Amino acid sequence: MSRRDPINDDIQAMNDKTHGTVIDSGERDPKMRTRALRSAEKVNPAERVDEAKKFAAKVAKLDEGSLLGTLKHKYKVIREIQDGAFGFTYKVQHLATKNEYALKTEPLTDAESMKRFKTLKTELVLHQAMDKITNPIKRQHFCQLVDFGCTSAFKFMVITLLGENLYTITRIYLNRAFTPSTALRVSIQMLRALMDLHGLGYVHRFLKPHTFAVGLGSDLRIIHMCDFSLAWQFKEESESSVKPPRNRVKMMGAIRYTSRNSHHSRELSRRDDLESWLYLSMEFFYLNMLPWRGDQIPSRVLLKKERFFAGDYPRMFKRASERYKDIMLYLKEMKFEETPDYPFLMQCLTDAKDELQLDFGLPYDWENLPLEISAVTAEYPSHFEHKKRAAKDKMEDTQEPSAVNIDHFKAATDMAGKDVLIDVQMEGTCKNAKERQKAMDSETSEDASRPNMNMVVPSESEASEAVHSHKSETEK
């Protein structure tokens, strides 16, 4: 009697689950068995995002007028600001002082499938580190932590409100890029914010126009950095050396602005934040500046970014400033652990001001706009609603049949889940798009072979009468 092999039994069970897909038992290479088992149990990342959103809506969603508080402070929910991947952001009012703040919630769960979506703790730790900054100049580009707490169902954090983000200002209000004077000043402020963040020992890893917003009131001219869901501490506060990089890291961040190292699945450092900053800065001079705009295929985007650093797009620097070419050449030679030469970068931007003969005394482009409501309230003045609808209609009209689903793409680009952005963008949405295309093709073929049930079929007497009348008309 032959002895049973538990490994082959596991393989047979997995074959049954995968409807007969053959899995190597791993006798030649044990690693192949582990990879095969993992691939068989792999879940569509888009489905994971939907599952996380549904769970958060059940646990961490608050109604308008709800009361929430800690031991010392109580808040009233005014309205929902943003529906995130694993939580919600609300505009709240302090019951005693009547001051308004932003409150972010995140469900409490120990489920392994939800682990990668939990980012509020990272943001809280980083905001606590920011509160230790004594220099107000180095503190001005960040929100202020007001309060934090926990209920039986979710945890929350209260921070100061911000104004419109730079994406909303350029795409909704202005419907164009910034003027050169505003674009260069925005670039300088974003660099200062990055310099202050790196000074705390953190890298952002998720830079895009949405992660920079203007202030409110007296801070209207100040750019604030926000959304630290993917931030990573590259250096301990008590240590001077940088943490060694991991061998392989999943691609993360917005594919349009993420660095080349992210495409290569390498650990990100300060140089990669600066590369994303360079893409952002140049795009604010001209919205269609980046050659890979609108492309969601990572290999093609990487190829064009490599060509950019090889100097194949000289017109880009003519539209912005030739000094950005000096910055590009500097970033091209940076190492993982190298500390950026911030004075050199600032000097390049100062030289750009002289090159373009700009006047920094002019108002920012958004100062004369009716920014009546904070961007985090997700509301726009009524006379700008038609622009928002027109932009959405244009996106739907120009979308190709095989393009990714816009809901899944929005979840991929705006979500706060760690290490899952590219999974949702490429595997989840493209897979769903292919499945939908196959379904449409099958429906088309079935419709072609299926008889039309709405067609009226004449009887035999009516058919013979029609033929007789046709013959008589022909004879006449």
N, C-alpha and C positions, 0 to 999 in steps of 0.2 A: 504493500500500500504506500503510495507516494505521500510525502510530507507536504502539508499546506504551507504556502508562502504568504505571510501577511502583507507583504509589499504588493504582490500581484493581486491580492484580494482588494487592496485599496485602489489599485489602478482600475480593476474591473468595475468597482463601485463608481469611480469617477467617470468611466466610460459610459456607464448607464445614465449618469446625470447629464452627460454631454451628448446624449442620443447617438452613441456609437462612435464618437470621435476617438481615434486611436491616440493613446498617450504612451510614450516610451516609459518602460518600467524603470529605467535608470540604472541598469546593470553595468553599462559601459561608463556612464558618467552620473554619479548620484545627484549632481546639481540639476541635471535635466529633469529629474523626477519632481524636484521642488518647484522648478519653474513651470512645469506642465500642470501641476496641481493648482498653482496660483493662477495661471492663465485660465484654467477651466472655471475657477470660482470668481473671475474678474467681473465686476459690475460696471455698467455704463456710468461714467462720472456725472453725466447730466442727470441721471436718475438719483444719484447720491445728493446732488444739489437740491433737486425737487423734494426729496425726502427730508433734508435738513430744513428747508424753508417751511414745509408743512408742520414739522415738529416745533419749530420756533413760533409759528403762528398760533399753535395750540397752547404753548406754555408761556411765551414772553410777550404776547401782544396785549396792549393796554387800550382802553377806550378813552375817548375824550372826556375830560372831567374827572378821571380817576385820580385818587390821592395816593401818594407814595412818599415814604420818608425814612429817615434814619433816626438815631437817638436824639439828634439836635435839630434837624431840619426836616421840613415837610414841603412837598412839591405837588402841584396840580398839573395834570397833563392838558395842554392846550390843543395840540394837534400832532398828527404823525408827520415826521419829517422825511424819513427814508425807510424803505423796506429792504433790509440787507439780506445776505445769504443765510445768516444764522442769528438773527436778532433784528431789533428795530431801533430807530432813533426818533426821539420825540422832542418837541419844543415844550418846555415846562416853565412854570412860574413858581417862584418861592412864595409861600403863603404869607410870610412875615414881611419881607422886604419888597415884594412885588417885582423883583428882578427876574429876567427871563434867561434860561439856560438851555443847553442841549443835554438830553438824557439818553444814554445808550444801554440797551438791555441785551442779555445773552442767556439762554436756558441753562439750567443746571442738569447735567447728565454725565453718566460714566460710560455711556455706550461707546464702543470702540469705533463704530462707523462715524460718530460725530466728533471724534477727537481732533481731526484736522481742521474743523471749522471753528474751534474755540480759540479766539484771539483777544478777547477782552482783557485777559490777565496780562498779556504782553503790552497792550496799550496802557493799562493802569500802571505797570511797573515803570514804563518809559515816562509817563506824565509825572510820576513821583520823583523820578530823577531830574526832570526839567524844573520842578519846583525848588530844587536845591541850588539852581543857578542864581547867584546874587547880582550879577551884572544885568541891568534891565535891557541893555542893547542886545545881549546874547539871548535874552528871554522873549524879545518882542515878536518873533516869528512863530511862536507856538501858542496853542490854547492853554488856558489855565485850568488846572484840576480844581473843581469846587467841592465835590463830595463823591462818595461811593458807598455802596451797601449791598445787601443781599436779602432776598426773600426765600420762602420755602421752594419756589419754582424757578427763580432766575436771579442773576446778579446784575447790577447796574452801576453806571458811572456817570457823573454829572460834570460837564465842562462848559466853558464859555461859548456863546454863539458866535458864528462867523457870518460874513456876507456871502455874496455870490462867488462860486468857484470860477476859475479862469476859462474853463470850457464853456460854461453858460454865458459868460460875458462875450466871448468871441463868436460863439456859434448862434446864440439866441438874440442877445441884445444888439451887438454890433453887426453880426453876420459878415464879418471880415476879420483880417488879422489886425494886430495892434499897429499904431503908427510907430515909426522907428524910435522915437523918443521914449514912448511907453514900453516898447518891446525890450529895449536895452536895459531900462531901469528894472523891469520885471526880471530879466535875466540876472542882474546883479543881486536883487533881493533873494531870488531862489538860491543863488550860490551861497549867500550869507546864511540862509537857513540850513543848507546842507553842511556848511562848515561848523555851525553850532551843534547840529545833530551828531556829526562825526566826532566832535569834541566830547560828547557824552559816551562815546564808545559804541554807537549804533549806526547801522546802515539802513536805509529806508526800503529799497528793493521793489518799490511799487510806484515809482514816479510816473505821473501823467497829469494832464491839465486839471483833472478833478481833484487832485490832492493838494492843490494850492488855491487859496481863497483870500479875498480881501476882507479887511476888518469892518467893523460897524462904528458909526459915529466918528470920533476923533482918530480912529485907526483905519479909516477908509483907504488911506494911501499905503498901508502896510500889507505886504503879502504874508499870509500864514500858511505853514505846512500842516497837513492833517492826514488822517487815515494811516496809522502806523500798524496795521494789522499784520503785515509781512516783515516788520522790522526785526533785525537780528543783531545781537550784541557780539561784535567781533573782537572786543577787548574788555577785560574786566577793569573795574575802576582802580583797583589797587595794583594792577599789572601794567607794564609798559609794552610787552610783546603782544602781537596779534595771535589770535587762536589759529591753529593750523587748519587748513581747508579740508573739507571732506572730499573723498575720492569722487563721488558723484552726487549731484543734487538735481532734483527735478526742475525743469524750466518753470519760471514763475514771473508774474508781473504782466503788464499789458504788452502784447507782442509788438505793438507799434513802437514802443519806447524802451523796451528792455534791451540790455546790452548783448553783445555778441557772446560773451562768456555764458550768459544764461542759455542761449541757444545750444551751446556746447555742453550743457549740464555741469557747469563748473560752479564752485562756491563763489558767491558775489562779495565784493568788497567795496571800498570807497571809490575806486576807479570806475566801477560799474554804475554807481549813483551819478558820477560826473558824466559818464557817457549818456545816460538817460537825460540828464540836465542839458547836455549839448543838443540833443534832438529836440527837446522842448523849446529851448531858446531860439533855435533857428526857425522852428515852425511858427513861432509867434510873430516873426517878420513877414511870413507868407504862409497861409494856411495849407496850401498844396505843395509845400517845400519838399517834404520827404518823398523820395522816389518809391518807397514801399508802402505808401499810404493805401489803405483799403485792402491790402493783401493779407490773407490769414493763413497762408501756407508757410510754416516756419522755415523750411529749406530755402524758399525763394526770398523771404525777408532777410535771412542771414546772408545770402549771396549779395544782395543789394547793399546791406550794411558793410560787408567786407569791401565792396567796390567803392563805397563812400570813403572808407579809411584808406583806400588805395589811391584816392584822388581822381576818381573817374567822373565826379560830378562837380566840376569847377564853378558852374553857374550858381550853385547853392550859396557859395560864399559871396558872390557878387550881389545876390539879392539881400543878403544879411550884412556881413562884414568880413573882410579878409582876415581879420584878427581871430575869427572863429577857426580858421584853417590852422593857425598856430596852436590853438587849443587842441584841435583834433590830432595834430602831430605829436603833441605832448602826451595826450591820453593813450595814443597808440603804443607808446613805449613804457607805460606804467606797469609795475609789478603788483602782485596780489597784496603783499604786506606793506607796500610803499605808502608813505604819508604824502598826500597831495601838496603841491606847492601853491597854496591858496594866494599868496601875494603875487605870484606870476600870473595866475588866472585873472585876478582883479586888475592887474596892470594891462592885460590884454583888453579887458572890457573898457578901461579908461582910454586906451589908445583907439578903440572903436568909436568912442564918443567924439574924439578929435577928428578921426577919419571921416565920420559922417556929418560932422559939424552940427551936433544935436544940442538942443536947449533943454536942460533938465529942470528948468523953472516952469515949463508948461504943465498944465494939469494932466493927470492920467486920463486915459480915454474913457474910463468908467465914471469919472467924477461928475460929468454932466448928464449921466444917464439916470432915469428914474428907478434906482435900485431901492424900491420901497420895502421889499420884504427879503429877509435873509434867504440865501440859497438853500440852507438846510431845511427850510420850510417846504421846499419843493413846490413853491407857488410863484407865479409870474404876474406882473401887471396885465390887466385885461387886454390892452392894446398890443401886447406881445404874444398873446395866445395864438394868433393866426400864423405867426412865424414858426412857432413850435409845431403846429399842425402841418404847415406846409413842408417843413423839414422832414417830418415823419412820413408824409405822403410821397415825397420825392424819394426817400430811402426805399419805400415799398415798391414804387414804380420802377426804379432802376435795379432792383434786386433780381439777379439771374435765377432761373428755375432750380439750379443746383446749389444755390447759396445756402449758408447756414441759417438755421432758424433764429430770428432776431431776439426772441425771448431767451433762448439758451445762450446766445452770444452776449446779451446784456448781463446775464448771470455770470458768464465767464469773465467778463472784463470788469465788472463792478463788485464782484463778490469779495469777501474778506477771508475766505478759507485758505489755509496754507497749502502750498504745493499742489493745488488742484486746478489752477487756472488753465494751464495748457491742456490738461486732461479733458476739461469740459469743452474747451474751444475746438480741439482737433479731433479727439476720439468721440466725444459724446455727440457734438452737433453734426460733424461730417458723417458719422455713422447713421444718425437719424435722417440726415438729408438723403443719403443713399437708399435707405429703406423706404423713405417716402417716394423717391423717384421710381424705385422698383414697383411699388404699389400702384403708382400712377400709370406706369407702362402696362402692368397687368390688367388694370381696369380698362385701359384703352383697347387692348387686344380683345378683352371680353366683350366690350361694347361693339367692336367691329363684327364679331361673330354672333352676337346675340340679336335676335329679331326685334324690330321696333314694335313694342306693344301698343304704342299710341297710333300706329298707322291703321287706317280704316280699310278693311278687306272687303271688296264688293262680292255679292252673291253671284251664282252662275247665271241667273236670268238677267241681272243687271249687266254682267259682263258681255253676254251675247247681244243684248240690245245695244250696248255701246259700240260693238264691232259692226252691227248692221247699219247703224246710223253713220258710222265713219265711212263705210263702203258707199252708201248712197250719196254722201257729200262728195266723195272722190269722183263718182260717175257724172254728177252734175258739173 
